[in-house]
Amino acid sequence: ALASSLTFRMDVKFLGENCHRTFIFNLFQDYFVPTKVIIPRDIDGSSLGVANVYGPLHNKDQARAAIDRFNGSAHYPGAEEPVQLSIVVDGNDQINNGSRIKRKRDGVQQSQ
């Protein structure tokens, strides 16, 4: 768990099914260099439209600046919704433009 204490994680949502790592690196190039980018894919290899972006902890302020700059305004080409960025604080809370959002768990959103 040493590495996780030295990094933060951002979630980026509303990316297109063709999303690739280059888009993510380009999105953040003026703010910080991600240490790891995970783009979950379905069985056919299409992006699920989200990305988990990890960055050095000392760049967390730059990550917040990226949230302020891109949240609701940046679009992935072909995506219907604007990109949504948030910093994951721990397993339950996220910081999104400085306000805390409690994520619902416990079967509230069950997959069908």
Secondary structure in CASP SS format (residue, H / E / C, confidence):
PFRMAT SS
TARGET T0000
AUTHOR 0000-0000-0000
METHOD secondary structure of the structure
MODEL  1
A C 1.00
L H 1.00
A H 1.00
S H 1.00
S H 1.00
L C 1.00
T E 1.00
F E 1.00
R E 1.00
M E 1.00
D E 1.00
V E 1.00
K E 1.00
F C 1.00
L C 1.00
G C 1.00
E C 1.00
N C 1.00
C C 1.00
H C 1.00
R H 1.00
T H 1.00
F H 1.00
I H 1.00
F H 1.00
N H 1.00
L H 1.00
F H 1.00
Q C 1.00
D C 1.00
Y C 1.00
F C 1.00
V C 1.00
P C 1.00
T C 1.00
K E 1.00
V E 1.00
I E 1.00
I C 1.00
P C 1.00
R E 1.00
D C 1.00
I C 1.00
D C 1.00
G C 1.00
S C 1.00
S E 1.00
L C 1.00
G C 1.00
V E 1.00
A E 1.00
N E 1.00
V E 1.00
Y E 1.00
G E 1.00
P E 1.00
L H 1.00
H H 1.00
N H 1.00
K H 1.00
D H 1.00
Q H 1.00
A H 1.00
R H 1.00
A H 1.00
A H 1.00
I H 1.00
D H 1.00
R H 1.00
F H 1.00
N C 1.00
G C 1.00
S C 1.00
A C 1.00
H C 1.00
Y C 1.00
P C 1.00
G C 1.00
A C 1.00
E C 1.00
E C 1.00
P C 1.00
V C 1.00
Q E 1.00
L E 1.00
S E 1.00
I E 1.00
V E 1.00
V C 1.00
D C 1.00
G C 1.00
N C 1.00
D E 1.00
Q E 1.00
I E 1.00
N E 1.00
N C 1.00
G C 1.00
S E 1.00
R E 1.00
I E 1.00
K E 1.00
R C 1.00
K C 1.00
R C 1.00
D C 1.00
G C 1.00
V C 1.00
Q C 1.00
Q C 1.00
S C 1.00
Q C 1.00
END
